Amino acid sequence: MTAKVITITNQKGGAGKSTLTMQLAGSFSKKYKVMVIDADPQATATRWASSSPDEYPFNATICGLGAAGGKVHREVKKYLSDYDYIFIDTPPAVDSPVPQSALMVSDLALIPIIPSPPDLWAGIAIKELISRMQDFNEHLEARLVINMCQSNTNIAKDIISIVDDFEIDKSETSLVLRTAYRQSAAFGCTVNDLKKVADIAIDKKACDEIDRLCDEIRFILK
C-alpha cells in the first residue's frame, strides 16, 4: 500500500480548504483507509472531527501537524505505507512554507476558488506555486475546484469563464454555496451523513456534488 497524497491549498483564506478536505476525506473513508494531515495552525480539520458525536466518530485518522512548517513532507512520508489516501489541509500560502512542503510529496493539488475577483487574483499566486512545484515533482497533478458558487449571478459566470483559461484544469464538478456544508461542519460529518448523525434531511444535490468530485479524483489518480 502506498498512499495517494492530495493537498488542498490556496493563497487566500476563506476559500473552503478545510470544508473540501473533510468532505472528501470523510467520503473516501467509507471505502478506503484515510488520514487527514491538519497542517493549518488554525486546526479547523481537527476541530471538525472532534465535533463528531461519540456514536458516529469521524472515520478518517486525524494527524495534527500545524507546527511542522516546512517539514510536512518528511512527516507525510512516515504514513505512506499505512493508508490508501492522505489529505493535507494547509494554511493560506502567504508567508507559510507548508503548501510548498506538502506539494513535494503530493500526487494531486486541489485549489478551491470562490468565483470572485479577490479570489481569482489570489489564485494567480497559487498557480505560480503549483508550476514551480511541478518542476520539482513531475507527477503532481492540479485541479481548480469552483467553490461556494452562485451560478445564477453574472459576476460568477464571468469569473468562471476566466478560470477556464487559468492554465490549471478545472474540475468538472463545482460546489454550490449550500447550508448542508455548514451543517456538516457543526456536527463533524460529511453532507452524506447528516441524516444519520444529526437527523437533518439530506441535501441530495450537495451529496451528488461530493460524490462526483470523489469519482473525478479517483479517475485522476488511478
N, C-alpha and C positions, 0 to 999 in steps of 0.2 A: 504494500500500500504506500503510495506517495501522494500526498495531498495536493489538490489543485488550490492555488492561493489566489484569492480575489481581494483586491484593495479597493475600498470606496473612498474617494478623495475629491476635494475641490479646494480651490484657493479661497473661497468665501465661506464664512459661517452661515448657518441657517438654510442651507440648500437641501437638507434632509438626508445627510450621510448616515446618521445613526438609524433613522427610520428604515432606510433602504437596507442597511446591514442586517438589522434584526428581522425584518420581514423575510428576507432571503434566507438567512441562517435558520430561522425557525421552520421555514418551509422545507428546506433541504434536509433538516434533521429528522424529518418523518421517514426518510428512506436511507439516509447516509449518516456516517459519524462525522460530526461537525464541531469545529471550535470557532469561537469569536475572539479575536485579539482586540481588546479595547485599548487602543494606543492613544486615545484622546484624554488629556488630563481632566476634562470635564466628566469623564466616566459615565456618559449617558447610556451606553450599551449595558454597563454593569448595573446601573440603577433600573434600567428596563427589565432585565432578567430578575432582579431582586424584588420587583413588584408582582411577580407571579405568585398566585396562591399556592400554599403548600401541596394541595392535592393535584395541582396542574403545573409543576415546575417547568420553566423554560428548558427545552430539551437539549440545546447545544451547550457545550462546555464554554465557560467564560474565563478568559485569562486577561487580567489587568496588566497592561504594560505602559501605562501613562507616563512613567518616569524613565522609560528605556531610551528615549531620544533617538539618536542615530544608530543605535544598536538593535533596533527592532528586527532587522533581517537575521541577525545572529540568533535571537530568541526564537523566531519562527522556525528556523531550521531544526530546532530541537524536537519539533512536533510533527514534522512532515511524514514520518513513517507511522504515526498513530491515528491519523484522521484521513477522511476522504476529501473534505473541503475545509479550508481555513479562510474565514472572512476577517479582514482587518479594517477596523473603523479608525479613521485618522482625524487629527485636528485640522483646522484650516491651515493651508500650507505657508501662510505668511510667517516668516521667522521660525519655522519649525522644520527640523531635519527628518521628522518622522515619515512623511509621504515618500520622500526620496529613498529612505532606507527600506520602507515596505515594498516599494516598486522594484527593488533589486531582486526580490525573490518571488515576485508575483507572476501569475500566468495571465491575469486579466485585471485591468483597471476600469472601474465603473465611476463615471463622473456625473452625479446628479446635478442638473442645472434647471433652475426656475426660469421660465420664459419671461425675463425682464431685462432691460438694458444693463443694470449693475451686475447682474449675474453673468450676462454674456461677456462683459468686459473682464470680469474675474476669470472667466473660462479661458480667455486668451493666455493668461499666465500658466494655468494648469496644462494647457495644450503644449506650451513650450517645455514644461517639466516632463510630460509624457514623452515628447520627442527626444529629449536628452536621455531619458532612461531606456528608451528603445534602442539607442545606440549601444548602451551597456548590456541590456537584457533583450536580446533579439527575439526571444519567444513571447515578449509582452504584447498582449492584445489590449485594445482600449475601446470603450463604448461610452458615448454620452447618453444619459438617461433623462429625458424630459420629465421633470417632477413638479408636483403641485400645479399642474396645468389647468387652466381655464380656457379651453379651446374655443369658446364662443366669443372671446374678446379679440378685437382687431390687433392689439399690440402683441398678444400671444401668438396669433397666426403669423405676424410679421417676424417675430423673433425666431419662431420655429423654422420659418423658411430660410433665415440666415444661418441657423445651426446646420442646416443641410449642406452648407458649403464650408464647414468648420475644419475640414481636414482630419477629423476623427469621426468614424462611423457612428451614426445614431442608432440606438436600439429600436427595433420595430415597435416595441411596447413603450408607451408613455404612462406615467402615473398621474391621475387626476387628483385635484385637491378634494379630499373626502374626509368626512368626520370619522369614518372607521379607522383611519390610520392613527388619529389622535387617541381614540378609544383604546386601541390595542396597546399603545404605549402605556397608558394608565394602568392596564391590567396585566402587563408583562407577557403579552402573547402576540400572535400574528392575527391578521384580519380573518384568516380561515378558522381560528379557534375562539372567536368572540362569543359565539353561542355557548360553547362548552364551558368556557372559563368564566364568563360574566353574564350569561343568559341575555346577551344582546343580539338582536336579529342580525343575521349575516348579510353583509353588503356584497351581493354576488358580483357586481362589477369590480369592486376592489379585489375580491378573491381571484377573479379571472385575470386581472392585470398582473398580480403577483405570480400566478401560475404560468402565464405566458412568458413573463420575464425569466422565470426559472428554466423553462424549456429552452429559451434562447441561450442562456448561459451554458446549459449542458451541451447544446449543439456547438457553441463556440469552442468549448474545452474538450470536446470528445477526441 
